[in-house]
Amino acid sequence: MISPELIGTCVAAGTVLIERSRLRLFAAAVGLREPVYLDAEAARAAGYPDLLVPPTFCFTLETDLPGRRPIPQVLGVAPERVLHGEQEIEWVNDAFAGQAVTVDSRITGIESRKGGAIELVERRTDVIHADGRPVAHLRNVVVVKRG
């Protein structure tokens, strides 16, 4: 059983620079074709200062943080026992290439189901502009299978 004492544990925290090349790779990988995600000049013509960050890109930001610990490691379980459960995004303010944002990801809940056969682990990640304005609040749930 995963210890409820892990609630509040930081999984990743720090500041990340949003790079154009990463945005373009992400947009291509997920099939975004809108020019504001791919072409800086098109983004400026649309009134943005640079490439627009797609909301789902925020889920990738913590991978660049030094000291980031994979969720199976934090939970003390084998990676093959962890499944993606669900995710949601509350998008608050746009972000753009060239900006630095702060990312803080923490475990916010642990729930046992099916007589302990599975556990649901909820994580919240806040992405914040340098001036303190939120970019997004992310919620992610992983399922940990037992035995």
Long-range contacts (C-beta under 8 A, 24 or more apart in sequence): 1-112, 1-116, 1-119, 2-75, 2-76, 2-77, 2-110, 2-119, 2-121, 2-144, 3-110, 4-110, 6-74, 6-75, 6-107, 6-110, 7-107, 7-108, 7-109, 7-110, 8-106, 8-107, 8-108, 9-74, 9-106, 9-107, 10-104, 10-105, 10-106, 11-62, 11-68, 11-69, 11-71, 11-74, 11-105, 11-106, 11-107, 11-123, 12-62, 12-65, 12-67, 12-68, 12-69, 12-103, 12-104, 12-105, 12-125, 13-65, 13-67, 13-102, 13-103, 13-104, 13-105, 14-65, 14-66, 14-67, 14-102, 14-103, 15-100, 15-101, 15-102, 15-103, 16-61, 16-62, 16-64, 16-65, 16-100, 16-101, 16-102, 16-103, 17-98, 17-99, 17-100, 18-53, 18-61, 18-95, 18-96, 18-97, 18-98, 18-99, 18-100, 18-101, 19-97, 20-50, 20-51, 20-97, 20-98, 22-60, 23-51, 23-53, 23-54, 23-57, 23-97, 24-51, 26-54, 26-57, 26-60, 27-54, 30-54, 30-56, 40-97, 43-96, 48-94, 48-96, 49-96, 49-98, 50-96, 50-97, 50-98, 50-99, 51-96, 51-97, 52-94, 52-95, 52-96, 53-94, 53-95, 53-96, 53-97, 53-135, 55-89, 55-91, 55-136, 56-89, 58-89, 58-95, 58-125, 58-127, 58-135, 58-136, 58-138, 59-87, 59-89, 59-125, 59-138, 59-140, 61-101, 61-103, 61-127, 62-103, 62-105, 62-125, 65-103, 71-121, 71-123, 71-142, 74-107, 75-121, 75-144, 77-144, 81-144, 81-145, 81-146, 82-142, 82-143, 82-144, 82-145, 83-142, 83-143, 83-144, 83-145, 84-142, 84-143, 85-120, 85-140, 85-141, 85-142, 85-143, 86-139, 86-140, 86-141, 87-138, 87-139, 87-140, 87-141, 88-138, 88-139, 89-136, 89-137, 89-138, 89-139, 90-136, 90-137, 90-138, 90-139, 91-135, 91-136, 92-133, 92-134, 92-135, 92-136, 92-137, 93-129, 93-133, 93-134, 93-135, 94-135, 95-127, 95-129, 95-135, 99-129, 99-130, 100-130, 101-127, 101-128, 101-129, 101-130, 101-135, 102-126, 102-127, 102-128, 102-130, 103-127, 103-128, 104-128, 105-138, 116-146, 117-145, 117-146, 117-147, 118-143, 118-144, 118-145, 118-146, 119-143, 119-144, 119-146, 120-144
